[in-house]
């Protein structure tokens, strides 16, 4: 009898203990604080919601989640600042030379085309890389060679830039006429077009480069050296004095005048039409009367510009080399123009009167 009563009581307590444990498992909020109750209430809408509450913890504990957490608290990697490589002019300290117009170009020359009078000079004998100003000599040789401008010229792998890795919309295999290649080289400074012009010259590229240097010597450009026809090489070098001579001669060629000052040009390449624009925005300005121009840029040369323009009744040749800033070479040209127009002694008619009285 006692044994049966003891067994029944033991069984009762076992059932009671099982009920208490079951209640705790089914209702985890029973021992939770206020914040946990709110969390469970937010996520629990049915008897299966207890499993869903645990699910985010399983995701957070996954290897992927652990990696994300580790990255979120990882100390940020510090990237070392690498300053831009200085141009040749900057390295030589040419920018430290002051001038009355506060030009941003380290080298400048403004010359009267008719009288050869120097109106302004700044480091004009310094020999620096000239970038795509090179293409002015390239264009002169092609024009003076009287080669057929309608002859097709095809871009090859040899024309791809391995010097600077510059891009081009003229893919290998593109065929244009020699005249179209010349137009793109002078107006929009197309490197592959310029290289193809030199490569397709009678005798090949080496003969063409030799002719470039021979022409420079013939013109008295003693500071000038060319190694290729595009200007991508920093070994293509000259001085402002030499470049003024080149601009003066090139301006006498009607084809170079027309192509270099063309505002825009379209060429048909396969089923596409490519639109090219002049690299010198001043040619589109009604305030400017530009007879010839060429821009240039590589990091060693800075921003460069040569122009022939009529200002205040005078034909002026302007050379700007190693300008610091994307638009500063154009700004320098504007400064020179304003200076000439606002200085009575520099204006064309008054200058002519002064010269006559001195004679």
C-alpha positions as CSV (number, residue, x, y, z in Angstrom):
1,X,0.0,0.0,0.0
2,X,2.7,2.4,1.0
3,X,4.7,1.3,-2.1
4,X,1.8,2.1,-4.4
5,X,1.3,5.5,-2.7
6,X,5.0,6.3,-3.1
7,X,4.9,5.3,-6.8
8,X,1.8,7.4,-7.4
9,X,3.3,10.5,-5.8
10,X,6.6,10.0,-7.8
11,X,4.6,9.7,-11.0
12,X,2.6,12.9,-10.0
13,X,5.8,14.9,-9.5
14,X,7.3,13.6,-12.8
15,X,4.2,14.8,-14.6
16,X,4.2,18.1,-12.8
17,X,7.9,18.6,-13.6
18,X,7.3,17.8,-17.3
19,X,4.5,20.3,-17.4
20,X,6.6,23.0,-15.9
21,X,9.5,22.4,-18.3
22,X,7.1,22.2,-21.3
23,X,5.5,25.5,-20.3
24,X,9.0,27.1,-20.1
25,X,9.9,25.9,-23.6
26,X,6.6,27.0,-25.1
27,X,6.7,30.4,-23.4
28,X,10.3,31.7,-23.5
29,X,9.1,35.1,-22.5
30,X,8.1,33.9,-19.1
31,X,11.6,34.7,-17.7
32,X,12.5,37.5,-20.2
33,X,12.9,41.1,-19.2
34,X,10.9,43.9,-20.7
35,X,13.1,44.3,-23.8
36,X,13.0,40.6,-24.6
37,X,9.2,40.5,-24.2
38,X,8.9,43.4,-26.7
39,X,11.2,41.6,-29.1
40,X,9.2,38.3,-28.9
41,X,5.9,40.2,-29.2
42,X,7.3,41.9,-32.4
43,X,8.2,38.6,-34.1
44,X,5.7,36.1,-32.6
45,X,2.3,35.8,-34.3
46,X,1.8,32.0,-34.1
47,X,3.1,28.9,-32.4
48,X,5.8,28.5,-35.0
49,X,7.1,32.1,-34.6
50,X,9.4,30.9,-31.7
51,X,11.5,29.2,-34.3
52,X,11.6,32.3,-36.5
53,X,12.9,34.4,-33.6
54,X,15.9,32.1,-33.4
55,X,16.5,32.2,-37.1
56,X,18.4,35.6,-37.3
57,X,20.8,34.3,-34.6
58,X,21.6,31.3,-36.9
59,X,22.3,33.6,-39.9
60,X,24.4,35.9,-37.8
61,X,26.5,32.9,-36.6
62,X,27.1,31.7,-40.2
63,X,30.6,31.9,-41.6
64,X,29.5,34.5,-44.2
65,X,28.0,36.7,-41.5
66,X,31.1,36.4,-39.3
67,X,33.2,37.6,-42.2
68,X,31.0,40.6,-42.8
69,X,31.2,41.5,-39.1
70,X,34.9,41.1,-39.1
71,X,35.2,43.6,-42.0
72,X,32.9,46.0,-40.4
73,X,35.2,46.5,-37.4
74,X,38.4,46.1,-39.4
75,X,40.7,49.2,-39.3
76,X,40.4,51.0,-42.7
77,X,43.4,50.5,-45.0
78,X,45.3,53.8,-45.5
79,X,46.2,54.5,-49.1
80,X,49.4,56.4,-49.5
81,X,49.0,59.6,-51.4
82,X,51.3,59.6,-54.5
83,X,51.8,63.2,-55.8
84,X,51.6,63.7,-59.5
85,X,54.9,63.5,-61.3
86,X,56.1,67.1,-62.0
87,X,56.5,68.3,-65.6
88,X,59.9,69.0,-66.9
89,X,59.3,72.7,-66.5
90,X,58.1,72.3,-62.9
91,X,61.2,70.2,-62.1
92,X,63.4,72.9,-63.5
93,X,61.7,75.6,-61.4
94,X,60.5,77.5,-64.4
95,X,57.1,78.3,-62.8
96,X,58.9,80.3,-60.2
97,X,59.8,82.9,-62.8
98,X,57.3,85.9,-62.6
99,X,55.8,87.7,-65.5
100,X,53.6,90.9,-65.6
101,X,50.5,89.0,-66.7
102,X,50.8,86.3,-64.0
103,X,50.6,83.5,-66.7
104,X,50.1,80.0,-65.6
105,X,52.4,78.7,-68.3
106,X,56.1,78.4,-67.4
107,X,57.1,79.3,-70.9
108,X,55.4,81.9,-73.1
109,X,56.2,84.0,-76.2
110,X,54.0,86.6,-78.0
111,X,55.4,87.9,-81.2
112,X,54.2,90.2,-84.0
113,X,54.0,88.0,-87.1
114,X,54.8,90.8,-89.5
115,X,57.6,92.6,-87.7
116,X,58.8,89.7,-85.5
117,X,58.7,92.1,-82.6
118,X,58.6,90.3,-79.2
119,X,55.8,91.7,-77.1
120,X,56.2,89.2,-74.3
121,X,58.6,86.5,-73.4
122,X,59.0,84.1,-70.5
123,X,61.7,81.4,-70.5
124,X,61.4,81.4,-74.2
125,X,64.8,79.6,-74.7
126,X,63.9,76.7,-72.4
127,X,63.8,73.4,-74.2
128,X,60.9,71.3,-73.1
129,X,58.7,68.4,-74.3
130,X,56.1,69.7,-76.7
131,X,53.5,66.9,-76.7
132,X,51.0,67.1,-79.6
133,X,52.4,70.4,-80.9
134,X,54.5,67.8,-82.7
135,X,51.6,67.2,-85.0
136,X,52.0,70.6,-86.6
137,X,55.3,69.5,-88.1
138,X,53.7,66.1,-89.0
139,X,50.9,67.9,-90.9
140,X,53.3,70.3,-92.6
141,X,55.4,67.4,-94.1
142,X,52.3,65.5,-95.2
143,X,50.8,68.6,-96.9
144,X,54.1,69.7,-98.5
145,X,54.7,66.2,-99.8
146,X,51.7,66.6,-102.1
147,X,50.6,63.0,-101.4
148,X,47.1,62.1,-102.7
149,X,44.7,63.1,-100.0
150,X,42.0,60.6,-101.2
151,X,44.4,57.6,-100.8
152,X,43.1,55.2,-98.1
153,X,45.2,54.7,-95.0
154,X,44.5,51.9,-92.6
155,X,45.2,51.8,-88.8
156,X,47.4,48.9,-87.9
157,X,48.7,47.5,-84.6
158,X,51.8,49.6,-85.1
159,X,49.7,52.7,-84.6
160,X,48.5,51.7,-81.2
161,X,50.1,53.8,-78.4
162,X,52.5,51.8,-76.3
163,X,54.2,54.9,-74.9
164,X,51.3,56.3,-72.8
165,X,48.6,53.7,-73.3
166,X,46.2,56.4,-74.6
167,X,42.9,55.3,-76.1
168,X,41.5,56.0,-79.6
169,X,38.2,55.5,-81.4
170,X,40.1,54.5,-84.5
171,X,40.3,50.8,-83.9
172,X,42.9,48.6,-85.7
173,X,41.6,47.9,-89.2
174,X,39.9,51.3,-89.6
175,X,40.4,52.8,-93.0
176,X,40.1,56.5,-93.8
177,X,41.6,58.7,-96.5
178,X,44.8,60.5,-95.9
179,X,43.0,63.8,-95.8
180,X,40.6,62.5,-93.1
181,X,43.6,61.3,-91.0
182,X,45.3,64.6,-91.4
183,X,42.1,66.5,-90.4
184,X,41.7,64.4,-87.2
185,X,45.4,64.7,-86.3
186,X,45.4,68.5,-86.5
187,X,42.0,69.3,-85.2
188,X,41.3,66.7,-82.5
189,X,44.9,65.6,-82.0
190,X,44.2,61.9,-82.9
191,X,47.3,60.0,-82.1
192,X,46.7,56.9,-84.2
193,X,45.9,59.1,-87.2
194,X,49.1,61.0,-86.8
195,X,51.2,57.8,-86.4
196,X,49.5,56.3,-89.5
197,X,50.4,59.3,-91.5
198,X,54.0,59.0,-90.6
199,X,54.1,55.2,-91.1
200,X,52.4,55.4,-94.5
201,X,54.9,58.1,-95.7
202,X,57.0,57.0,-98.7
203,X,60.0,55.1,-97.1
204,X,58.2,54.4,-93.8
205,X,58.2,55.9,-90.3
206,X,62.0,56.2,-89.9
207,X,62.3,58.2,-93.1
208,X,59.4,60.4,-92.0
209,X,61.0,61.2,-88.6
210,X,64.3,61.9,-90.3
211,X,62.4,64.4,-92.6
212,X,60.8,66.0,-89.6
213,X,64.3,66.7,-88.1
214,X,65.7,67.8,-91.5
215,X,62.8,70.3,-91.9
216,X,63.4,71.7,-88.4
217,X,67.1,72.3,-89.2
218,X,66.1,73.9,-92.5
219,X,63.9,76.3,-90.7
220,X,66.6,77.2,-88.2
221,X,64.8,75.4,-85.3
222,X,68.1,74.5,-83.5
223,X,66.4,73.6,-80.2
224,X,64.1,71.1,-81.8
225,X,64.2,67.3,-81.9
226,X,61.6,64.7,-83.0
227,X,61.6,61.0,-82.4
228,X,58.1,60.2,-83.6
229,X,55.1,61.9,-85.3
230,X,52.5,62.1,-82.5
231,X,54.1,63.9,-79.5
232,X,53.4,61.0,-77.1
233,X,57.2,60.7,-76.4
234,X,58.7,63.3,-74.1
235,X,61.8,63.2,-76.3
236,X,60.0,65.4,-78.8
237,X,61.3,68.7,-77.6
238,X,61.6,72.3,-78.6
239,X,61.7,75.9,-77.4
240,X,59.1,78.7,-77.7
241,X,61.3,80.5,-80.1
242,X,61.5,77.5,-82.4
243,X,57.8,76.9,-82.2
244,X,57.0,80.5,-83.1
245,X,59.1,79.9,-86.3
246,X,57.1,76.7,-87.0
247,X,53.7,78.5,-86.5
248,X,54.8,81.3,-88.8
249,X,55.7,78.9,-91.6
250,X,52.7,76.6,-91.1
251,X,50.3,79.5,-91.2
252,X,51.4,80.0,-94.8
253,X,49.8,76.6,-95.7
254,X,46.0,77.0,-96.5
255,X,45.3,73.4,-95.7
256,X,46.9,73.5,-92.3
257,X,45.0,76.7,-91.5
258,X,41.7,75.2,-92.5
259,X,42.1,71.8,-90.8
260,X,43.6,73.1,-87.5
261,X,40.9,75.6,-86.9
262,X,38.0,73.4,-88.0
263,X,35.5,73.4,-85.0
264,X,34.3,69.8,-85.6
265,X,34.4,67.0,-88.1
266,X,32.6,63.7,-88.8
267,X,34.0,60.6,-90.3
268,X,32.2,57.4,-91.4
269,X,33.7,54.3,-89.8
270,X,31.9,51.2,-91.0
271,X,28.2,51.6,-90.1
272,X,29.0,54.3,-87.6
273,X,29.6,58.1,-87.9
274,X,32.2,59.4,-85.4
275,X,31.9,63.0,-84.3
276,X,35.2,64.8,-83.4
277,X,35.7,68.2,-81.9
278,X,38.5,70.7,-81.9
279,X,40.7,70.4,-78.8
280,X,40.9,74.2,-78.6
281,X,37.5,75.6,-77.7
282,X,38.6,79.2,-78.6
283,X,38.1,78.4,-82.3
284,X,34.3,78.3,-81.7
285,X,34.3,81.7,-80.0
286,X,33.1,84.7,-82.2
287,X,35.5,86.9,-80.2
288,X,38.5,85.2,-81.6
289,X,40.0,85.4,-85.1
290,X,42.3,82.4,-85.1
291,X,44.3,81.6,-88.3
292,X,46.1,78.4,-87.0
293,X,46.3,76.6,-83.7
294,X,47.5,73.4,-82.1
295,X,47.2,72.0,-78.5
296,X,49.2,69.4,-76.7
297,X,49.4,67.5,-73.5
298,X,51.4,64.8,-71.8
299,X,52.4,64.9,-68.1
300,X,56.0,65.7,-68.9
301,X,55.0,68.7,-71.0
302,X,52.0,70.1,-69.2
303,X,49.3,71.9,-71.2
304,X,50.6,73.4,-74.4
305,X,49.2,75.8,-77.0
306,X,50.4,77.6,-80.1
307,X,48.2,80.0,-82.1
308,X,48.2,82.6,-84.8
309,X,45.5,85.1,-84.2
310,X,44.5,88.7,-85.0
311,X,44.2,90.9,-81.9
312,X,43.7,94.6,-81.9
313,X,44.7,94.9,-85.5
314,X,47.9,92.9,-85.2
315,X,48.7,89.4,-86.4
316,X,50.2,87.7,-83.3
317,X,51.9,84.4,-82.8
318,X,51.4,83.0,-79.3
319,X,53.2,80.1,-77.7
320,X,52.4,78.7,-74.2
321,X,54.2,75.7,-72.8
322,X,53.9,73.7,-69.6
323,X,50.7,75.4,-68.4
324,X,49.5,74.1,-65.0
325,X,45.8,73.4,-65.1
326,X,43.4,71.9,-67.6
327,X,42.1,75.3,-69.0
328,X,45.0,77.5,-68.0
329,X,46.6,77.6,-71.4
330,X,43.4,79.1,-72.8
331,X,43.2,81.4,-69.8
332,X,46.8,82.6,-70.7
333,X,45.7,83.3,-74.2
334,X,42.8,85.3,-72.9
335,X,45.1,87.3,-70.6
336,X,47.4,88.2,-73.5
337,X,44.5,89.2,-75.6
338,X,43.1,91.5,-72.9
339,X,46.5,92.9,-72.3
340,X,47.1,93.8,-75.9
341,X,43.6,95.2,-76.4
342,X,43.8,97.3,-73.2
343,X,47.3,98.7,-73.9
344,X,47.1,101.6,-76.4
345,X,50.8,101.3,-77.3
346,X,50.3,97.7,-78.4
347,X,47.3,98.3,-80.7
348,X,47.8,97.9,-84.4
349,X,47.1,101.4,-85.8
350,X,48.7,103.3,-82.9
351,X,51.7,101.0,-83.1
352,X,52.1,101.8,-86.8
353,X,51.9,105.5,-86.0
354,X,54.5,105.2,-83.3
355,X,56.8,103.2,-85.6
356,X,56.5,105.8,-88.4
357,X,57.3,108.7,-86.1
358,X,60.4,106.9,-84.9
359,X,61.5,106.3,-88.4
